[in-house]
Amino acid sequence: MAPKQFMRLLDRIHAEVPDASARLLQRLRRQRRAPILKLLMQTILSHQTTSRQSGLATGRLWGSYNTIDRVAQASPAEIERLIGNVGLGRIKARRLVAIAADIKERWGSERRLGRYLRSAPLADARRALLELPGVGPKTAAVVLLFRFHRPTFPVDTNILRVARELGWVRKGAGPEDVRVFVERALPNDPAVYLKAHAYLIALGRATQRGRRRDVLERLRAAKDGQRAARP
């Protein structure tokens, strides 16, 4: 898909879910001021959990454990009690303690890690995050794009499903296939990636569990029409 086609498709998505996409984009832009630790928390807690439940759990956890030292010194059981409303709470609690301990041991402070993530080559910055225990490609991309405005594209389950249904990738494709597709199709601009991420998540949420199939059908038709119109 050519960049102009993709941008037109994003405009169509916004027209289909205008309020949700605008609110989400505004919320994501505010993440530029979020502490790295809090962003890691909310991303990890969001796995296999609704955004509402992960938001509630993040708020409770951040109220008591808002520094690397506090999380690193906490017992997983203490963390788990605060995040009991999310799925896989025990695993996520252990993961958060391990991440904080690793940042403290390897980087000394959240600030030093942040300076590296901001200035290092993108591949090296991504690698530094992936070396943290339990941090995968989506979480690394979230931190790099949302917090540091670096050009990489996070893919969650909503975006993966939408990408498959719109025919961008094959049915068995994974999140990294979608990330590569989007990063090749769009200009290498973090502001554009952030907009695409917000709009695609809004579309994914609106069409979950078979709802609003008409929206996906119209978007597929628009994409096919653009393809047919090319000389």
C-alpha positions in Angstrom: 0.0 0.0 0.0 1.4 3.4 -1.0 1.7 6.1 1.8 -1.0 8.3 0.3 -3.4 5.4 0.1 -2.7 4.5 3.7 -3.2 8.1 4.8 -6.6 8.3 3.0 -7.6 5.0 4.7 -6.7 6.6 8.1 -9.0 9.5 7.2 -11.8 7.1 6.4 -11.3 5.2 9.7 -11.5 8.5 11.6 -14.7 9.3 9.7 -16.2 6.0 10.8 -15.2 6.3 14.5 -14.5 10.0 15.0 -15.0 10.5 18.7 -13.2 7.3 19.8 -10.2 7.9 17.5 -9.9 11.6 18.5 -10.1 10.9 22.2 -7.6 8.0 22.0 -5.1 10.1 20.0 -5.3 12.9 22.6 -4.7 10.4 25.4 -1.7 8.9 23.7 -0.1 12.3 23.1 -0.2 12.9 26.8 2.0 9.9 27.3 5.0 12.0 26.3 5.1 13.2 29.9 4.6 9.8 31.5 7.3 8.2 33.6 8.9 5.2 31.9 8.0 2.9 34.9 4.3 3.9 34.7 4.2 3.3 31.0 5.8 -0.1 31.4 3.3 -0.9 34.2 0.2 0.0 32.2 1.4 -1.8 29.0 2.2 -5.0 30.9 -1.0 -4.9 32.9 -3.1 -4.4 29.7 -2.1 -7.8 28.2 -5.3 -9.9 28.0 -7.2 -7.3 29.9 -9.6 -4.5 29.0 -8.3 -1.0 29.0 -10.7 0.0 31.8 -9.5 -2.8 34.1 -5.8 -2.2 33.3 -6.3 1.5 33.9 -7.8 0.8 37.4 -5.0 -1.5 38.3 -2.3 0.9 37.1 -3.8 3.7 39.2 -3.9 1.6 42.4 -0.4 0.3 41.8 1.1 3.7 41.0 -0.4 5.1 44.1 1.8 2.9 46.3 4.7 2.0 44.0 5.8 4.9 41.9 9.6 4.5 41.9 12.0 1.9 40.6 13.3 1.3 44.1 9.9 0.7 45.6 8.9 -1.8 42.9 12.2 -3.5 42.9 12.0 -4.0 46.7 8.4 -5.1 46.7 7.3 -8.7 47.0 5.3 -10.0 44.0 2.5 -10.8 46.5 2.2 -7.2 47.5 2.0 -6.1 43.8 -0.5 -8.9 43.0 -2.9 -7.7 45.7 -3.2 -4.3 43.9 -3.7 -5.7 40.4 -6.0 -8.6 41.2 -8.6 -7.4 38.8 -6.4 -8.0 35.7 -5.7 -11.3 34.1 -2.5 -13.2 34.9 -2.0 -11.0 37.9 0.6 -13.3 39.6 2.7 -13.5 36.4 2.5 -9.8 35.8 3.4 -9.0 39.4 6.6 -11.0 39.2 7.4 -9.5 35.9 7.1 -5.9 37.2 9.3 -6.6 40.2 11.9 -8.2 37.9 11.8 -5.3 35.4 12.3 -2.7 38.2 15.2 -4.7 39.7 16.8 -5.1 36.3 16.6 -1.4 35.5 18.1 -0.6 38.9 21.0 -3.0 38.5 21.7 -2.4 34.8 21.0 1.3 34.5 21.1 2.7 38.0 18.0 4.9 37.5 15.0 5.4 35.3 16.5 8.7 34.2 19.7 7.1 32.8 17.7 4.5 30.9 15.5 7.3 29.5 18.5 9.3 28.2 19.7 6.2 26.4 16.3 5.4 24.9 16.0 9.0 23.7 19.5 9.2 22.0 20.6 5.7 21.0 20.1 4.4 17.5 16.5 3.0 17.3 17.6 -0.6 17.0 19.8 -0.3 20.1 17.1 1.5 22.1 14.6 -1.3 21.2 17.2 -3.9 22.2 17.7 -2.3 25.5 14.0 -2.6 26.3 13.7 -6.1 25.0 16.5 -7.2 27.3 14.3 -6.3 30.3 12.7 -9.4 31.7 9.3 -10.1 30.1 9.3 -7.1 27.8 8.3 -8.0 24.3 8.2 -6.1 21.0 4.8 -4.4 21.7 5.8 -3.1 25.1 9.2 -1.9 23.7 7.4 -0.1 20.8 4.9 1.5 23.1 7.6 3.0 25.3 9.7 4.2 22.3 6.7 5.8 20.4 4.5 7.1 23.2 7.2 8.4 25.6 10.1 9.2 23.3 8.4 10.0 20.0 10.6 7.5 18.1 9.4 6.0 14.8 8.2 2.5 15.6 4.7 1.0 15.5 3.2 -1.0 18.4 0.7 -3.7 17.5 -1.9 -5.0 19.9 -4.5 -7.6 19.4 -7.1 -5.1 18.0 -4.7 -3.9 15.4 -3.6 -7.4 14.5 -7.2 -8.5 13.9 -8.0 -5.3 11.9 -4.9 -5.8 9.7 -5.8 -9.4 9.0 -9.5 -8.5 8.2 -8.5 -5.6 5.9 -6.1 -8.0 4.0 -2.8 -6.2 4.9 -1.3 -9.4 6.1 -2.2 -13.1 5.8 -4.6 -14.6 8.3 -1.8 -16.4 10.2 0.4 -13.3 10.4 1.7 -12.1 13.8 2.2 -8.7 15.3 5.7 -8.2 13.9 4.4 -8.8 10.4 1.9 -6.0 10.9 4.6 -3.7 12.4 6.8 -4.2 9.4 3.9 -3.6 7.0 2.8 -0.4 8.6 6.4 1.0 9.0 7.0 0.3 5.3 3.6 1.7 4.2 3.7 5.0 6.2 6.2 7.9 6.2 8.9 7.4 8.9 7.3 9.9 11.2 6.4 9.2 14.8 3.4 11.6 14.7 1.9 9.6 11.8 2.6 6.3 13.6 0.9 7.6 16.7 -2.2 8.7 14.7 -2.3 5.4 12.9 -2.0 3.5 16.2 -4.8 5.5 17.8 -7.2 5.2 14.8 -6.6 1.5 14.3 -7.2 0.7 18.0 -10.4 2.7 17.9 -11.5 0.8 14.9 -10.6 -2.5 16.5 -12.5 -1.7 19.6 -15.6 -0.6 17.6 -15.6 -3.9 15.7 -14.8 -6.3 18.4 -16.8 -9.6 18.6 -18.3 -9.1 15.2 -19.9 -5.7 15.9 -20.2 -3.1 13.2 -19.2 -5.4 10.4 -20.5 -2.8 8.0 -17.5 -0.5 8.9 -14.9 -3.1 8.0 -16.8 -3.9 4.8 -16.8 -0.2 3.8 -13.1 0.1 4.5 -12.3 -3.1 2.6 -14.3 -1.7 -0.4 -12.5 1.6 -0.2 -9.1 -0.2 -0.2 -10.1 -2.4 -3.1 -11.4 0.6 -5.0 -8.2 2.5 -4.5 -6.3 -0.6 -5.9 -8.6 -0.8 -8.9 -8.2 2.9 -9.7 -4.4 2.7 -10.0 -3.2 2.8 -13.6 
